[in-house]
Amino acid sequence: MPKPVIVVDNVSMKFNLSKEKVDSLKEYVIKLLKRELKYTEFWALKNISFTLEKGDRLAILGLNGAGKSTLLKVIAGVFKPTEGSVTRRGKIAPLIELGSGFDKQYTGAENIYLYGSVLGLSKGFIRSKFDEIVEFSGLREFIDVPLKNYSSGMKSRLGFSVATLVEPDILILDEVLAVGDAKFKKKSESKIINMFDSGISVLFVSHNIKQVQRICNKAILLENGEIIANGEVAEVAKLYVEKTGEQIDFDE
């Protein structure tokens, strides 16, 4: 029997939040040296355990502040958990903060190569896919413009177009299908769904519950950093909707 591609075992994540306002780096250093800084412990995740099987598409649902993005960053290796462990098998493509490897002084074209290298893509591979990236992003007329003149939506579209070139075993998506206009959202969702044919596994965070149902087959529901439901996507989505108070017709 194949082993799960991700095993999250009793993961907890603690942050130390400063109790007092510090107005400058100088003040921070002085208080730190004098041991005058006081912190409050905040557990963003508490005893999280689940597995992701090959080909599964798992939605991570929860209200704002439930711990969804923190969990994705722990799984992606951005954060090291305070307690517990994460086992990963296969190549992971985390689409968490699209364009986080961009430089605003560089043009869109230069940033394609820069971001691609951050994602581990070779210069030759990026060059061979350059026109495809630009075409998909819909930014051809702006590709030689410095990124500092791009809107946040334009940056996200460029980031998505580069990041989805990777052929991963595990795809981590944090609200990335909410970028751009309606046309681009539809196009980006179609691209992700087409990637499923290769048997990739997906971790997906979105507030768009109908999109979650189109893409995912399983779901977990987080509340205050803990899993309160884990199962088939239809069952967990209904529980999530009850908590949000949204009016959604699941039979449409």
C-alpha positions in Angstrom: 0.0 0.0 0.0 1.5 3.4 -1.0 2.6 5.6 1.9 0.8 9.0 2.4 2.5 12.0 0.6 2.1 14.1 3.8 1.8 13.1 7.4 1.1 15.8 9.9 1.7 14.3 13.4 0.5 16.2 16.5 1.7 19.6 15.2 1.5 22.6 17.5 2.8 26.1 16.7 3.5 28.8 19.3 4.2 32.5 18.7 5.4 34.9 21.4 3.4 38.2 21.1 4.8 41.4 22.6 2.5 42.8 25.3 3.7 46.3 24.8 4.0 48.8 22.0 7.6 49.4 20.9 8.0 52.4 18.6 11.5 51.9 17.2 14.3 49.3 16.8 16.4 51.3 19.3 13.7 51.1 21.9 13.3 47.4 21.2 17.0 46.7 21.7 17.1 48.7 24.9 14.1 46.9 26.4 15.5 43.5 25.2 18.9 44.2 26.9 17.2 45.3 30.1 14.9 42.3 29.9 11.9 44.5 30.0 10.1 42.9 27.1 7.0 40.9 28.1 5.4 38.4 25.9 2.1 36.5 25.7 2.2 33.0 24.4 -0.2 32.4 21.4 -0.8 28.9 20.1 -1.8 29.3 16.5 -2.0 25.5 16.0 -2.8 22.8 18.6 -2.2 19.1 18.2 -2.9 18.9 14.5 -2.8 15.5 12.9 -3.9 14.2 9.5 -2.6 12.5 6.4 -2.7 13.3 2.7 -2.8 10.4 0.3 -1.5 10.5 -3.3 -4.2 12.1 -5.5 -6.2 13.5 -2.6 -7.3 17.1 -2.8 -7.8 18.4 0.8 -9.5 21.7 1.6 -8.4 23.5 4.8 -11.4 25.5 6.0 -11.9 27.9 8.8 -12.7 31.5 9.7 -10.1 34.2 9.6 -7.5 33.5 12.4 -8.3 29.8 12.6 -4.7 28.9 11.7 -5.1 27.9 8.0 -2.1 29.9 6.5 0.1 29.0 9.5 -0.6 25.3 8.9 0.2 25.6 5.2 3.5 27.3 6.1 4.4 24.6 8.6 3.7 21.9 5.9 5.7 23.8 3.3 8.6 24.1 5.6 8.5 27.9 6.0 7.8 27.5 9.8 9.3 24.8 12.0 6.6 23.5 14.4 7.0 24.1 18.1 5.8 20.5 18.7 5.2 17.5 16.5 6.4 16.7 13.0 5.6 16.9 9.3 6.7 14.1 6.9 6.7 15.0 3.2 7.2 12.6 0.2 7.7 14.2 -3.2 8.3 17.6 -4.7 6.2 20.4 -3.1 5.1 23.6 -5.0 3.8 26.0 -2.4 1.7 28.8 -3.9 1.3 30.6 -0.6 2.6 34.2 -1.1 2.7 34.6 -4.9 5.5 36.8 -6.0 7.3 36.8 -2.7 10.5 36.3 -4.6 9.9 39.4 -6.8 12.1 42.6 -6.8 10.0 45.7 -7.5 12.9 47.5 -9.2 13.1 44.8 -11.9 10.8 44.5 -14.9 8.2 41.8 -15.2 10.4 39.9 -17.6 13.4 40.0 -15.2 11.2 38.9 -12.4 10.0 35.8 -14.3 13.7 34.6 -14.3 14.2 35.7 -10.7 11.0 34.1 -9.3 11.6 31.0 -11.4 15.1 30.6 -9.9 13.6 30.9 -6.4 11.2 28.0 -7.3 14.2 26.0 -8.4 13.6 26.3 -12.2 16.7 26.4 -14.5 17.3 29.5 -16.7 17.0 27.4 -19.8 13.7 25.9 -18.8 12.3 29.4 -18.0 13.6 30.7 -21.3 11.8 27.9 -23.1 8.5 28.7 -21.3 8.9 32.5 -21.3 6.3 33.2 -24.0 3.8 30.7 -22.4 4.2 32.5 -19.0 3.6 35.9 -20.5 0.7 34.7 -22.6 -1.0 33.1 -19.6 -0.5 36.1 -17.3 -2.1 38.5 -19.9 0.6 41.0 -19.1 2.5 41.2 -22.5 2.2 44.9 -22.8 3.5 45.5 -19.3 6.3 42.8 -19.3 9.1 45.3 -19.7 7.7 47.7 -17.1 9.3 47.7 -13.6 7.2 45.8 -11.0 6.9 48.8 -8.8 4.3 50.0 -11.3 2.3 46.8 -11.2 -0.9 46.5 -9.1 -1.1 43.7 -6.5 -3.4 41.7 -8.9 -0.9 42.0 -11.8 1.9 40.7 -9.5 -0.2 37.8 -8.4 -1.1 36.9 -12.0 2.6 36.9 -12.9 3.5 34.9 -9.8 0.8 32.3 -10.6 1.9 32.0 -14.2 5.5 31.2 -13.2 4.7 29.0 -10.1 2.3 26.7 -12.0 5.1 25.7 -14.5 6.5 23.4 -11.8 5.3 19.8 -12.1 5.0 19.0 -8.4 3.8 15.9 -6.5 2.1 18.2 -3.9 0.5 21.5 -4.7 -0.2 23.9 -1.8 -2.6 26.7 -2.7 -3.5 29.6 -0.3 -6.2 31.7 -1.8 -4.3 32.0 -5.0 -7.3 31.3 -7.2 -8.8 34.5 -5.9 -6.3 36.6 -7.9 -7.0 38.8 -10.9 -10.3 39.5 -12.7 -13.1 37.0 -13.3 -11.6 35.8 -16.6 -8.2 35.1 -15.0 -9.8 33.4 -12.0 -11.6 31.0 -14.3 -8.4 30.4 -16.4 -6.3 29.8 -13.3 -8.8 27.3 -11.8 -8.9 25.4 -15.1 -5.1 25.2 -15.1 -5.1 23.8 -11.6 -7.8 21.2 -12.4 -5.8 20.1 -15.5 -2.8 19.5 -13.3 -4.9 16.9 -11.4 -4.6 14.5 -14.4 -1.0 13.9 -13.4 -2.2 12.5 -10.0 -0.9 15.4 -7.9 -2.0 15.9 -4.3 -3.4 19.2 -3.2 -3.8 21.3 0.0 -6.2 24.1 -0.7 -7.3 27.1 1.3 -10.1 29.2 0.0 -13.1 31.1 1.3 -15.0 30.3 -1.9 -16.9 27.2 -0.8 -18.2 26.3 -4.3 -14.7 26.4 -5.6 -13.6 24.2 -2.8 -16.3 21.7 -3.7 -15.3 21.7 -7.4 -11.6 21.1 -6.6 -11.5 19.0 -3.4 -12.7 15.6 -2.3 -11.8 15.9 1.4 -11.7 18.7 4.0 -10.7 19.6 7.5 -12.2 22.4 9.5 -10.0 24.5 11.8 -11.2 26.6 14.7 -8.9 28.4 17.1 -6.0 26.3 15.8 -7.6 22.9 16.3 -9.3 20.5 13.9 -13.0 20.3 14.7 -14.0 18.3 11.6 -12.3 15.9 9.2 -13.9 14.0 6.3 -15.6 14.2 2.9 -15.7 17.7 1.5 -19.5 18.0 1.3 -20.0 17.2 5.0 -17.2 19.5 6.3 -18.2 22.3 3.9 -21.8 22.2 5.3 -20.5 22.5 8.8 -18.2 25.4 7.8 -21.1 27.2 6.1 -23.2 26.8 9.2 -20.5 28.6 11.2 -20.2 31.4 8.7 -23.9 31.9 8.3 -23.6 32.1 4.5 -26.6 31.2 2.4 -25.4 28.6 -0.1 -27.4 26.2 -2.2 -25.3 23.1 -2.2 -27.5 21.4 -4.8 -26.8 24.0 -7.6 
